Amino acid sequence: MAFQLIAKGILGKQLERTTVCFFNQVLRCCSRPASTLSQKQSNSHEEIISLNLSFDQRTPLILQKDDLKPETIKNVSMPTVLQQVRDFIDKYENHVVLTQVGSFYELYFEQATLYAGKLNLTLTSKKYTCGVIPFAGFPSSQLSKYVKILVKDYGHSVVIVDQYKKPNVLDRLNESAVPSKDDEISSLKVVRRVSRIVTPGTLLDEAFENLASSTFLLNVEFPSTAFENLANLDMKLGISWTDISTGEIYVQRVYLKELVSAITRIKPSEILLDSRLAKYHIENGEWFPEFVELKKYFLSYYMKPSRHRTFDTFKHLFSINDHKRYHLFTNSVDTWEGAALRNLLTYVEEHLPECSTNLQIPERKCSSEIMQIDSRTSAALELHNTVRTNSVRGSLLSVMRRTVTTSGTRLLSQWISAPLLNVEEIRRRHNIVEFFSKNYSVTTAVIENYLKKIYDVTKILQKFSMNKGSYIELLQLSHSLKSTKSLKDFLLSKALTVNKDPQRFEEIIHDIQVDESLVNEVLESIEEDKIVTFMEKLEHSNAASSSFGKSERALSSSFSYQPKLNNRELFSQDWYIKPNASSKLKRLHKQFNSLVKEYDDLYASLQLKLVEKLGFKNFEFKISLSNGFVLQVNGPAIVWKRYSNFAKIAPELEFVQGKSTKKTFQFEPWTILGHKLERTIFQIREEEECIMENFKTRFIEDSYALRKTAAVLDYLDVLTSFAKLSVEKNLICPEIDDSKNIEIHQGKHIVVEDGLLNNMAKRFTANDCNLTGNKGTKTWIVTGPNMGGKSTFLRQNAIIIILAQIGCFVPCEHCKIGIVDKIFSRVGSADDLYNEMSTFMVEMIETNYILQGATERSLAILDEVGRGTNGREGVAIAYGTLKHLISKNKCKTLFATHFGKELQKMIEPNDRSLVGFYKTDLISTEDSDGEQENFRSSKYDHRLKPGICTKSDALKVAYEAGFPEYALNYAQEALKNIEK
């Protein structure tokens, strides 16, 4: 024990928390012979670390590697960088820490061992006094690539520790001083701090590059005691979500029964939940079965702040000119909206500590204004992705898309997920689409051409806010706004004169605001031709074969001055800001030109002396990394021998090094001139950077107007795309009212028809659908053979309603729709979320959602309810479902089934007037073969007509699927025997 105290006293400052294992090793060392202790033990699987304790003539202390855990090794004296990394790893223990060291990002300690292989990086090590430390790294230009792999592919959150250089102001006061390399280094102090914590919802680099889709971060706020009781469908919740790459932010109060539909509509990249909810495993669906849908998303259980914060403490996250509107909004939020917004902003603030987010004023969404479409319905209707391949191609979005801007495409995707319930706004969209359709060549095509010249305004603006972007984005934004001004002028002159109702466009045009003076100033200041030339060269290089982000980084790095290696490169600088952009820049260019003239004179004098008089071949002014500004003189050996006393002939040249034909000298006039040139170039680059940042700041200050303008452009893009689609597909304008009726005459499935025309040149069979919401027929029971088109009919009517309520024209001959508040579906097989439940149980859960949620204004489409169990019980389940929909929900229903005859007999007399029976059929192409029709020579009739189809014609499907003839014959014989 006494020895332990002595050891602690000697090593206390370095090993303050040394483990008991350490002292045990010391005591073992003291009790063993010196001869055995002096031998360094080795093992192929263990690294032995030796610490010398030079007291009482004791031998070295031998510690096994396991005795120096990361928590122990961090207390041994180690370089500052390592200590910082160790501290960051300990503080962010559930994150991957990437630390910037020079021009690299590096992993250290156990994280290097864990993640180097995943990132396909070489694992190596560095030896320090504290031991051998594993590490791996990659160039800083590849940061976004590796962050994306860690976050998207492996589901890790990443802490990025950047280095920041603080210049010593005192050393910069004398601008005329000639800087040396050592001066430059000594005047800078490197500090490291966390710049951002990257999760799927804060993955900015990918969000900026992935222009066609949103990257939403969603926070869900539950009551503190919510999970102590049974789930209450009418429980109030708050949700708030943001896309940091565009600055969009929203709040909404929802009920528990609406939550999953809202999440489906938002499609978040990450969902934030209170860390106290982790123990309930809500994604397993035990508390609320519908929460199994959360398994599709990245869930982050986040420790909410303990102290209450007012909204004033978050105003720095918003546009600096929007504070008045910010206060007005935050004063209007209710308890649930406020809690959700407050915690979302806290998360953003903590994860982006070095970023200016420049968020727009939050926008409130109301459930009463948006149609509810749950995740199963969205998947079954293939609104955004196909069920089979999970790709966009073949979805409703892909077939509809005629937008020409990336931001317009994002808005179209959002509209498809959130059809309107506001009749007035729907009609407004229809009226604009009608105008654009009728005047397509005169108006719409011209608007489309203007829109094609417009870049993603909101994402460029956010890049500027995040201290990203360069001259490229300044040019893109300026040209976009210039095209926007031309578009506004066109709308004012041509569109409004052609339009019979000019008030229709007044509000739209009023919101288009362009600061022409700023746009012109940018375009007049930037050397656009040089930027374009640089980008063209980059596109033809190997570096340009990847992403836009890499091009941007390459361009940005080219604007940072780095000393050139010879005089030719020194004078071939590409300036990207015109000299007259500022008085200071004009003065610096004048100074630079004067120095160039001085250089020419100096060169001419040496040319006269060294080449023409003394006979040397040539000479060159150079910049040497080791010797600075030097003069290199070249000439044959015979000339050098002739002037063996060269120092006397040219005393102004001080010999540095050389060979028989090439010698290097220090030449003071060139040293002084070179330093002046270097400083002037640096000052020009600095002023160019200052001008660029000033332009970016002025655009940021105009965020509110720019975002309103961008919203108008997106709105026009989507509506003109609807007009183009209606012209191409011969769509018609639907009538929308507040009734509860659906009248669709000769409706088509726009996606299926598109596939038939493109792949097989077949015509789609159109069908009617008439459902009344009062005393008329509100339920259609549809029967027909397998592959007879029942599911397609169900889906097409749901899609027609969605198209109508987002403001698009629809594929039919006539359409009149009363507002539908929700669309439900029980169509097709479920995905693998309920992996511990039977298929029939899943079917019952999904049917229960419909029975619990449908209203008189809803549309429910159900396909073969009850098929997952035996025949009699299946019929009973189907009838019970049908009866509830008719009597309790009173919604409009399309019910496809093979139990037509059975259900017809079971329907009560009072309900018969509310139910219609319709069928598709299989017709033979030749005479019947005995009592059984020959399924080998028959075809489907997809046209619906009144009646009930009594045969499923499964043999026809089996035949077309390629069943062996042997099996088909026995199946046909078995069917005959059963029917007898």
Helices and strands as residue ranges (DSSP letters): H 2-11, H 20-31, H 34-37, E 48-51, E 61-64, G 65-67, H 70-73, H 80-91, E 96-101, E 104-108, H 109-115, E 124-128, E 131-139, G 140-142, H 143-148, I 149-153, E 158-167, H 169-172, H 181-186, E 188-198, G 200-202, H 204-209, E 217-221, G 226-228, E 236-243, E 248-255, H 256-266, E 270-274, G 275-280, G 282-284, G 289-296, E 299-302, G 311-317, H 323-330, H 335-351, E 363-364, G 367-369, E 372-373, H 375-380, H 396-400, H 406-417, H 423-438, I 440-444, H 445-452, H 457-465, H 471-490, I 491-495, H 496-498, H 503-510, H 516-525, H 528-539, G 542-545, H 548-558, H 567-570, G 579-581, H 583-606, I 607-613, E 618-624, E 628-634, H 637-642, H 646-649, E 653-658, E 662-667, H 668-701, H 703-729, E 735-737, E 742-747, H 750-755, I 756-760, E 767-771, E 779-783, H 790-806, E 814-818, E 822-826, H 839-853, E 859-863, H 871-884, I 885-889, E 892-896, H 900-906, G 909-914, E 915-924, G 935-937, E 938-946, H 954-960, H 965-979
